[in-house]
Amino acid sequence: MKASLGIGRWLVASLLVVVGVQHFLYTAFLAANVVPAWIPFPAFDVRLVAVAFLAAAVALTTGIHARLAGILLGLLFLIFVVTTHAPRIAIRYGNGNEWTSGFVALAMCGGAWLLAGGAASGRISRIDEGLRGTGSCCFGAALVGFGVLHFFDASRSIRVGPPWIALQPWAWMVGALLLACGGAIVLRRWTTIAAIALATVLLVFFAVVYVPRLLASPHNPAPWTSGFEILAIAGSALALSAKQMPRNKSEE
């Protein structure tokens, strides 16, 4: 439990650091293109989110207020889903990029709550059970969404695969894997097996696909964001796979 949960924390924290630094480097672009127009002081908001991400990364890796950090981080990603991604999806519902970004935010919302639910020492409480239950539902639903996209927007999914793998079958295979893992997590059937299988595939995918891209163009922000999103989702899956001690009967 401690090993997989600890690795999961570090993988999620790695995304928070990368995205947090990018929020400082590309403040003007994010303020103009990502922050909703109705929100005042967009540049300040971008920097505030960057600070929140970096603070959460420190909390998760050091274990200091990790539970609180996970709860707040999940709420922050949920706010992103509701205020930013959902309206953009409603306007550009035929754009696979918008759906993917929304599902990434939903997956990270679930992953943050999974980390928060696993941060308690000793036996878990009702709150921890609720965090893990809600987190697993959000995380699993996002995986199902990713899987569906691989069938309806296969042209985009194909481009993320290694160039030596046949195109259309690659998209379908990955889509089927995501649907199976997401469905198992939502239905709470073979959850640990699904989470470990997903984490393993995503870590291999990062090593085979994104490490070469990062080495080839280290100054391009796109592979850094996409690659570390893959790592964070793998980390969330590892957090889900972590076994917890049963709830103390005195708490019932």
Phi and psi in degrees as GROMACS dihedral restraints (atoms count N, CA, C in turn):
[ dihedral_restraints ]
;  ai    aj    ak    al  type     phi  dphi    fc
    3     4     5     6     1   -62.5    20    10
    4     5     6     7     1   -37.9    20    10
    6     7     8     9     1   -65.0    20    10
    7     8     9    10     1   -52.3    20    10
    9    10    11    12     1   -66.6    20    10
   10    11    12    13     1   -37.9    20    10
   12    13    14    15     1   -67.1    20    10
   13    14    15    16     1   -40.8    20    10
   15    16    17    18     1   -64.6    20    10
   16    17    18    19     1   -44.1    20    10
   18    19    20    21     1   -63.4    20    10
   19    20    21    22     1   -41.3    20    10
   21    22    23    24     1   -58.8    20    10
   22    23    24    25     1   -42.1    20    10
   24    25    26    27     1   -60.4    20    10
   25    26    27    28     1   -44.0    20    10
   27    28    29    30     1   -67.2    20    10
   28    29    30    31     1   -37.1    20    10
   30    31    32    33     1   -68.7    20    10
   31    32    33    34     1   -42.6    20    10
   33    34    35    36     1   -65.4    20    10
   34    35    36    37     1   -41.7    20    10
   36    37    38    39     1   -62.7    20    10
   37    38    39    40     1   -33.3    20    10
   39    40    41    42     1   -62.0    20    10
   40    41    42    43     1   -40.2    20    10
   42    43    44    45     1   -64.8    20    10
   43    44    45    46     1   -42.9    20    10
   45    46    47    48     1   -61.0    20    10
   46    47    48    49     1   -38.5    20    10
   48    49    50    51     1   -67.2    20    10
   49    50    51    52     1   -47.6    20    10
   51    52    53    54     1   -60.7    20    10
   52    53    54    55     1   -49.5    20    10
   54    55    56    57     1   -69.1    20    10
   55    56    57    58     1   -36.4    20    10
   57    58    59    60     1   -61.6    20    10
   58    59    60    61     1   -45.0    20    10
   60    61    62    63     1   -64.2    20    10
   61    62    63    64     1   -40.5    20    10
   63    64    65    66     1   -62.7    20    10
   64    65    66    67     1   -33.2    20    10
   66    67    68    69     1   -63.5    20    10
   67    68    69    70     1   -31.5    20    10
   69    70    71    72     1   -78.0    20    10
   70    71    72    73     1   -38.9    20    10
   72    73    74    75     1   -72.0    20    10
   73    74    75    76     1   -34.5    20    10
   75    76    77    78     1  -121.0    20    10
   76    77    78    79     1    42.9    20    10
   78    79    80    81     1   -59.0    20    10
   79    80    81    82     1   -46.9    20    10
   81    82    83    84     1   -62.8    20    10
   82    83    84    85     1   -43.5    20    10
   84    85    86    87     1   -64.4    20    10
   85    86    87    88     1   -46.4    20    10
   87    88    89    90     1   -65.8    20    10
   88    89    90    91     1   -38.2    20    10
   90    91    92    93     1   -64.7    20    10
   91    92    93    94     1   -34.5    20    10
   93    94    95    96     1   -85.8    20    10
   94    95    96    97     1   -27.8    20    10
   96    97    98    99     1  -115.6    20    10
   97    98    99   100     1   -16.5    20    10
   99   100   101   102     1  -114.4    20    10
  100   101   102   103     1   -46.6    20    10
  102   103   104   105     1   -66.2    20    10
  103   104   105   106     1   128.9    20    10
  105   106   107   108     1   -55.6    20    10
  106   107   108   109     1   144.9    20    10
  108   109   110   111     1   -64.0    20    10
  109   110   111   112     1   -25.8    20    10
  111   112   113   114     1   -81.5    20    10
  112   113   114   115     1    -7.2    20    10
  114   115   116   117     1   -88.3    20    10
  115   116   117   118     1   124.6    20    10
  117   118   119   120     1   -74.4    20    10
  118   119   120   121     1   160.5    20    10
  120   121   122   123     1    51.9    20    10
  121   122   123   124     1    59.6    20    10
  123   124   125   126     1   -61.6    20    10
  124   125   126   127     1   -39.1    20    10
  126   127   128   129     1   -63.7    20    10
  127   128   129   130     1   -42.0    20    10
  129   130   131   132     1   -62.8    20    10
  130   131   132   133     1   -41.0    20    10
  132   133   134   135     1   -62.9    20    10
  133   134   135   136     1   -39.8    20    10
  135   136   137   138     1   -62.2    20    10
  136   137   138   139     1   -45.0    20    10
  138   139   140   141     1   -68.3    20    10
  139   140   141   142     1   -35.1    20    10
  141   142   143   144     1   -64.8    20    10
  142   143   144   145     1   -41.8    20    10
  144   145   146   147     1   -63.0    20    10
  145   146   147   148     1   -39.2    20    10
  147   148   149   150     1   -59.8    20    10
  148   149   150   151     1   -45.1    20    10
  150   151   152   153     1   -62.8    20    10
  151   152   153   154     1   -41.0    20    10
  153   154   155   156     1   -63.2    20    10
  154   155   156   157     1   -41.6    20    10
  156   157   158   159     1   -63.0    20    10
  157   158   159   160     1   -46.6    20    10
  159   160   161   162     1   -66.2    20    10
  160   161   162   163     1   -39.6    20    10
  162   163   164   165     1   -63.9    20    10
  163   164   165   166     1   -41.5    20    10
  165   166   167   168     1   -64.4    20    10
  166   167   168   169     1   -38.0    20    10
  168   169   170   171     1   -62.2    20    10
  169   170   171   172     1   -42.4    20    10
  171   172   173   174     1   -63.7    20    10
  172   173   174   175     1   -44.6    20    10
  174   175   176   177     1   -63.0    20    10
  175   176   177   178     1   -42.5    20    10
  177   178   179   180     1   -67.4    20    10
  178   179   180   181     1   -39.3    20    10
  180   181   182   183     1   -79.4    20    10
  181   182   183   184     1   -30.2    20    10
  183   184   185   186     1   -91.8    20    10
  184   185   186   187     1   -19.1    20    10
  186   187   188   189     1    82.8    20    10
  187   188   189   190     1     2.1    20    10
  189   190   191   192     1   -82.7    20    10
  190   191   192   193     1   114.2    20    10
  192   193   194   195     1    55.5    20    10
  193   194   195   196     1    36.3    20    10
  195   196   197   198     1   -64.1    20    10
  196   197   198   199     1   -36.7    20    10
  198   199   200   201     1   -65.2    20    10
  199   200   201   202     1   -47.1    20    10
  201   202   203   204     1   -62.4    20    10
  202   203   204   205     1   -41.3    20    10
  204   205   206   207     1   -62.2    20    10
  205   206   207   208     1   -40.9    20    10
  207   208   209   210     1   -64.4    20    10
  208   209   210   211     1   -41.8    20    10
  210   211   212   213     1   -62.9    20    10
  211   212   213   214     1   -49.3    20    10
  213   214   215   216     1   -66.5    20    10
  214   215   216   217     1   -37.3    20    10
  216   217   218   219     1   -64.0    20    10
  217   218   219   220     1   -42.0    20    10
  219   220   221   222     1   -62.0    20    10
  220   221   222   223     1   -41.5    20    10
  222   223   224   225     1   -63.8    20    10
  223   224   225   226     1   -38.1    20    10
  225   226   227   228     1   -63.7    20    10
  226   227   228   229     1   -45.3    20    10
  228   229   230   231     1   -66.3    20    10
  229   230   231   232     1   -35.0    20    10
  231   232   233   234     1   -64.4    20    10
  232   233   234   235     1   -38.7    20    10
  234   235   236   237     1   -61.8    20    10
  235   236   237   238     1   -41.2    20    10
  237   238   239   240     1   -59.4    20    10
  238   239   240   241     1   -43.2    20    10
  240   241   242   243     1   -59.9    20    10
  241   242   243   244     1   -46.2    20    10
  243   244   245   246     1   -75.3    20    10
  244   245   246   247     1   -44.5    20    10
  246   247   248   249     1   -90.5    20    10
  247   248   249   250     1   -26.3    20    10
  249   250   251   252     1  -111.8    20    10
  250   251   252   253     1   -55.8    20    10
  252   253   254   255     1   -76.7    20    10
  253   254   255   256     1   -43.0    20    10
  255   256   257   258     1   -59.7    20    10
  256   257   258   259     1   -46.5    20    10
  258   259   260   261     1   -62.8    20    10
  259   260   261   262     1   -38.4    20    10
  261   262   263   264     1   -67.3    20    10
  262   263   264   265     1   -37.7    20    10
  264   265   266   267     1   -65.9    20    10
  265   266   267   268     1   -39.9    20    10
  267   268   269   270     1   -62.1    20    10
  268   269   270   271     1   -35.7    20    10
  270   271   272   273     1   -80.6    20    10
  271   272   273   274     1   -40.8    20    10
  273   274   275   276     1  -117.2    20    10
  274   275   276   277     1    57.3    20    10
  276   277   278   279     1   -66.1    20    10
  277   278   279   280     1   -15.8    20    10
  279   280   281   282     1   -91.8    20    10
  280   281   282   283     1     1.8    20    10
  282   283   284   285     1   -96.4    20    10
  283   284   285   286     1   113.0    20    10
  285   286   287   288     1   -64.2    20    10
  286   287   288   289     1   -28.3    20    10
  288   289   290   291     1   -63.5    20    10
  289   290   291   292     1   -39.3    20    10
  291   292   293   294     1   -66.5    20    10
  292   293   294   295     1   -43.4    20    10
  294   295   296   297     1   -62.2    20    10
  295   296   297   298     1   -43.1    20    10
  297   298   299   300     1   -61.4    20    10
  298   299   300   301     1   -45.7    20    10
  300   301   302   303     1   -61.3    20    10
  301   302   303   304     1   -40.5    20    10
  303   304   305   306     1   -64.8    20    10
  304   305   306   307     1   -41.9    20    10
  306   307   308   309     1   -68.9    20    10
  307   308   309   310     1   -33.0    20    10
  309   310   311   312     1   -62.8    20    10
  310   311   312   313     1   -45.6    20    10
  312   313   314   315     1   -62.3    20    10
  313   314   315   316     1   -39.8    20    10
  315   316   317   318     1   -66.5    20    10
  316   317   318   319     1   -40.5    20    10
  318   319   320   321     1   -63.1    20    10
  319   320   321   322     1   -39.8    20    10
  321   322   323   324     1   -71.9    20    10
  322   323   324   325     1   -30.7    20    10
  324   325   326   327     1   -60.6    20    10
  325   326   327   328     1   -49.5    20    10
  327   328   329   330     1   -63.3    20    10
  328   329   330   331     1   -41.2    20    10
  330   331   332   333     1   -63.2    20    10
  331   332   333   334     1   -39.7    20    10
  333   334   335   336     1   -63.2    20    10
  334   335   336   337     1   -40.9    20    10
  336   337   338   339     1   -72.4    20    10
  337   338   339   340     1   -30.2    20    10
  339   340   341   342     1   -64.1    20    10
  340   341   342   343     1   -42.2    20    10
  342   343   344   345     1   -65.6    20    10
  343   344   345   346     1   -39.5    20    10
  345   346   347   348     1   -64.2    20    10
  346   347   348   349     1   -41.6    20    10
  348   349   350   351     1   -68.0    20    10
  349   350   351   352     1   -23.0    20    10
  351   352   353   354     1   -96.6    20    10
  352   353   354   355     1     2.2    20    10
  354   355   356   357     1   -83.1    20    10
  355   356   357   358     1   -14.9    20    10
  357   358   359   360     1   -69.2    20    10
  358   359   360   361     1   142.7    20    10
  360   361   362   363     1   -90.4    20    10
  361   362   363   364     1   142.3    20    10
  363   364   365   366     1    79.7    20    10
  364   365   366   367     1  -148.9    20    10
  366   367   368   369     1   -75.1    20    10
  367   368   369   370     1   148.2    20    10
  369   370   371   372     1   -81.9    20    10
  370   371   372   373     1   157.5    20    10
  372   373   374   375     1  -106.8    20    10
  373   374   375   376     1   178.8    20    10
  375   376   377   378     1   -61.9    20    10
  376   377   378   379     1   -37.5    20    10
  378   379   380   381     1   -63.6    20    10
  379   380   381   382     1   -43.6    20    10
  381   382   383   384     1   -62.8    20    10
  382   383   384   385     1   -41.5    20    10
  384   385   386   387     1   -62.2    20    10
  385   386   387   388     1   -40.8    20    10
  387   388   389   390     1   -65.2    20    10
  388   389   390   391     1   -40.6    20    10
  390   391   392   393     1   -63.5    20    10
  391   392   393   394     1   -45.5    20    10
  393   394   395   396     1   -67.6    20    10
  394   395   396   397     1   -37.8    20    10
  396   397   398   399     1   -66.0    20    10
  397   398   399   400     1   -48.1    20    10
  399   400   401   402     1   -65.7    20    10
  400   401   402   403     1   -41.5    20    10
  402   403   404   405     1   -62.5    20    10
  403   404   405   406     1   -42.2    20    10
  405   406   407   408     1   -66.4    20    10
  406   407   408   409     1   -36.0    20    10
  408   409   410   411     1   -64.5    20    10
  409   410   411   412     1   -46.9    20    10
  411   412   413   414     1   -63.0    20    10
  412   413   414   415     1   -43.9    20    10
  414   415   416   417     1   -65.1    20    10
  415   416   417   418     1   -46.8    20    10
  417   418   419   420     1   -63.9    20    10
  418   419   420   421     1   -40.1    20    10
  420   421   422   423     1   -62.5    20    10
  421   422   423   424     1   -39.2    20    10
  423   424   425   426     1   -64.0    20    10
  424   425   426   427     1   -40.0    20    10
  426   427   428   429     1   -63.2    20    10
  427   428   429   430     1   -41.4    20    10
  429   430   431   432     1   -60.3    20    10
  430   431   432   433     1   -42.0    20    10
  432   433   434   435     1   -61.5    20    10
  433   434   435   436     1   -43.8    20    10
  435   436   437   438     1   -58.7    20    10
  436   437   438   439     1   -43.4    20    10
  438   439   440   441     1   -62.4    20    10
  439   440   441   442     1   -43.5    20    10
  441   442   443   444     1   -62.3    20    10
  442   443   444   445     1   -40.1    20    10
  444   445   446   447     1   -59.6    20    10
  445   446   447   448     1   -33.2    20    10
  447   448   449   450     1   -67.1    20    10
  448   449   450   451     1   -19.8    20    10
  450   451   452   453     1   -96.4    20    10
  451   452   453   454     1   -36.6    20    10
  453   454   455   456     1   -90.0    20    10
  454   455   456   457     1   -22.2    20    10
  456   457   458   459     1  -130.4    20    10
  457   458   459   460     1    52.3    20    10
  459   460   461   462     1   -63.3    20    10
  460   461   462   463     1   -29.2    20    10
  462   463   464   465     1   -61.3    20    10
  463   464   465   466     1   -36.5    20    10
  465   466   467   468     1   -76.1    20    10
  466   467   468   469     1   -40.0    20    10
  468   469   470   471     1   -64.1    20    10
  469   470   471   472     1   -34.2    20    10
  471   472   473   474     1   -60.2    20    10
  472   473   474   475     1   -38.8    20    10
  474   475   476   477     1   -68.5    20    10
  475   476   477   478     1   -15.8    20    10
  477   478   479   480     1   -88.3    20    10
  478   479   480   481     1    -6.7    20    10
  480   481   482   483     1   -86.0    20    10
  481   482   483   484     1   162.0    20    10
  483   484   485   486     1   -59.5    20    10
  484   485   486   487     1   141.2    20    10
  486   487   488   489     1   -66.2    20    10
  487   488   489   490     1   -19.7    20    10
  489   490   491   492     1   -88.2    20    10
  490   491   492   493     1    -1.6    20    10
  492   493   494   495     1   -96.1    20    10
  493   494   495   496     1   136.3    20    10
  495   496   497   498     1   -52.3    20    10
  496   497   498   499     1   138.8    20    10
  498   499   500   501     1   -67.1    20    10
  499   500   501   502     1   -71.6    20    10
  501   502   503   504     1   -59.7    20    10
  502   503   504   505     1   -46.5    20    10
  504   505   506   507     1   -58.6    20    10
  505   506   507   508     1   -34.2    20    10
  507   508   509   510     1   -60.9    20    10
  508   509   510   511     1   -47.8    20    10
  510   511   512   513     1   -61.1    20    10
  511   512   513   514     1   -42.3    20    10
  513   514   515   516     1   -67.6    20    10
  514   515   516   517     1   -40.5    20    10
  516   517   518   519     1   -63.7    20    10
  517   518   519   520     1   -45.9    20    10
  519   520   521   522     1   -65.2    20    10
  520   521   522   523     1   -40.7    20    10
  522   523   524   525     1   -61.2    20    10
  523   524   525   526     1   -42.3    20    10
  525   526   527   528     1   -64.6    20    10
  526   527   528   529     1   -40.3    20    10
  528   529   530   531     1   -62.7    20    10
  529   530   531   532     1   -45.4    20    10
  531   532   533   534     1   -65.4    20    10
  532   533   534   535     1   -40.4    20    10
  534   535   536   537     1   -63.4    20    10
  535   536   537   538     1   -43.4    20    10
  537   538   539   540     1   -64.9    20    10
  538   539   540   541     1   -46.5    20    10
  540   541   542   543     1   -67.0    20    10
  541   542   543   544     1   -44.3    20    10
  543   544   545   546     1   -63.8    20    10
  544   545   546   547     1   -42.0    20    10
  546   547   548   549     1   -63.4    20    10
  547   548   549   550     1   -42.1    20    10
  549   550   551   552     1   -63.2    20    10
  550   551   552   553     1   -38.9    20    10
  552   553   554   555     1   -69.6    20    10
  553   554   555   556     1   -43.2    20    10
  555   556   557   558     1   -64.6    20    10
  556   557   558   559     1   -42.0    20    10
  558   559   560   561     1   -82.5    20    10
  559   560   561   562     1    -6.9    20    10
  561   562   563   564     1    59.4    20    10
  562   563   564   565     1    47.0    20    10
  564   565   566   567     1  -123.9    20    10
  565   566   567   568     1   124.6    20    10
  567   568   569   570     1    53.7    20    10
  568   569   570   571     1    40.2    20    10
  570   571   572   573     1   -61.2    20    10
  571   572   573   574     1   -45.4    20    10
  573   574   575   576     1   -63.5    20    10
  574   575   576   577     1   -43.5    20    10
  576   577   578   579     1   -62.8    20    10
  577   578   579   580     1   -44.8    20    10
  579   580   581   582     1   -62.8    20    10
  580   581   582   583     1   -42.2    20    10
  582   583   584   585     1   -66.6    20    10
  583   584   585   586     1   -43.1    20    10
  585   586   587   588     1   -67.1    20    10
  586   587   588   589     1   -41.5    20    10
  588   589   590   591     1   -61.9    20    10
  589   590   591   592     1   -44.3    20    10
  591   592   593   594     1   -63.1    20    10
  592   593   594   595     1   -47.8    20    10
  594   595   596   597     1   -59.9    20    10
  595   596   597   598     1   -41.9    20    10
  597   598   599   600     1   -62.5    20    10
  598   599   600   601     1   -47.6    20    10
  600   601   602   603     1   -62.9    20    10
  601   602   603   604     1   -43.2    20    10
  603   604   605   606     1   -67.6    20    10
  604   605   606   607     1   -37.6    20    10
  606   607   608   609     1   -66.7    20    10
  607   608   609   610     1   -40.4    20    10
  609   610   611   612     1   -64.0    20    10
  610   611   612   613     1   -42.9    20    10
  612   613   614   615     1   -59.4    20    10
  613   614   615   616     1   -43.0    20    10
  615   616   617   618     1   -62.6    20    10
  616   617   618   619     1   -45.1    20    10
  618   619   620   621     1   -65.1    20    10
  619   620   621   622     1   -39.8    20    10
  621   622   623   624     1   -81.4    20    10
  622   623   624   625     1   -37.8    20    10
  624   625   626   627     1  -100.3    20    10
  625   626   627   628     1   -50.0    20    10
  627   628   629   630     1   -86.8    20    10
  628   629   630   631     1   -32.3    20    10
  630   631   632   633     1   -59.5    20    10
  631   632   633   634     1   -46.8    20    10
  633   634   635   636     1   -60.4    20    10
  634   635   636   637     1   -37.6    20    10
  636   637   638   639     1   -66.3    20    10
  637   638   639   640     1   -40.3    20    10
  639   640   641   642     1   -66.3    20    10
  640   641   642   643     1   -38.6    20    10
  642   643   644   645     1   -70.5    20    10
  643   644   645   646     1   -33.3    20    10
  645   646   647   648     1   -75.0    20    10
  646   647   648   649     1   -35.7    20    10
  648   649   650   651     1  -140.1    20    10
  649   650   651   652     1    74.4    20    10
  651   652   653   654     1   -66.1    20    10
  652   653   654   655     1   -17.9    20    10
  654   655   656   657     1   -95.4    20    10
  655   656   657   658     1     1.1    20    10
  657   658   659   660     1   -88.5    20    10
  658   659   660   661     1   118.6    20    10
  660   661   662   663     1   -71.1    20    10
  661   662   663   664     1   -23.4    20    10
  663   664   665   666     1   -60.1    20    10
  664   665   666   667     1   -52.9    20    10
  666   667   668   669     1   -66.7    20    10
  667   668   669   670     1   -26.0    20    10
  669   670   671   672     1   -65.8    20    10
  670   671   672   673     1   -45.6    20    10
  672   673   674   675     1   -65.8    20    10
  673   674   675   676     1   -51.7    20    10
  675   676   677   678     1   -64.3    20    10
  676   677   678   679     1   -42.9    20    10
  678   679   680   681     1   -64.0    20    10
  679   680   681   682     1   -43.8    20    10
  681   682   683   684     1   -77.9    20    10
  682   683   684   685     1   -19.8    20    10
  684   685   686   687     1   -64.4    20    10
  685   686   687   688     1   -40.0    20    10
  687   688   689   690     1   -60.4    20    10
  688   689   690   691     1   -44.8    20    10
  690   691   692   693     1   -63.6    20    10
  691   692   693   694     1   -41.2    20    10
  693   694   695   696     1   -66.8    20    10
  694   695   696   697     1   -38.2    20    10
  696   697   698   699     1   -66.8    20    10
  697   698   699   700     1   -38.5    20    10
  699   700   701   702     1   -62.7    20    10
  700   701   702   703     1   -40.5    20    10
  702   703   704   705     1   -64.1    20    10
  703   704   705   706     1   -38.4    20    10
  705   706   707   708     1   -64.4    20    10
  706   707   708   709     1   -38.6    20    10
  708   709   710   711     1   -64.2    20    10
  709   710   711   712     1   -39.5    20    10
  711   712   713   714     1   -64.9    20    10
  712   713   714   715     1   -38.8    20    10
  714   715   716   717     1   -63.2    20    10
  715   716   717   718     1   -37.0    20    10
  717   718   719   720     1   -67.8    20    10
  718   719   720   721     1   -33.7    20    10
  720   721   722   723     1   -75.1    20    10
  721   722   723   724     1   -15.3    20    10
  723   724   725   726     1   -68.1    20    10
  724   725   726   727     1   128.6    20    10
  726   727   728   729     1   -79.0    20    10
  727   728   729   730     1   142.4    20    10
  729   730   731   732     1  -115.0    20    10
  730   731   732   733     1   155.8    20    10
  732   733   734   735     1   -70.2    20    10
  733   734   735   736     1   145.8    20    10
  735   736   737   738     1   -63.4    20    10
  736   737   738   739     1   158.3    20    10
  738   739   740   741     1   -69.0    20    10
  739   740   741   742     1   141.0    20    10
  741   742   743   744     1   -66.8    20    10
  742   743   744   745     1   131.6    20    10
  744   745   746   747     1   -62.1    20    10
  745   746   747   748     1   -26.5    20    10
  747   748   749   750     1   -67.5    20    10
  748   749   750   751     1   -16.8    20    10
  750   751   752   753     1   -87.3    20    10
  751   752   753   754     1   -10.1    20    10
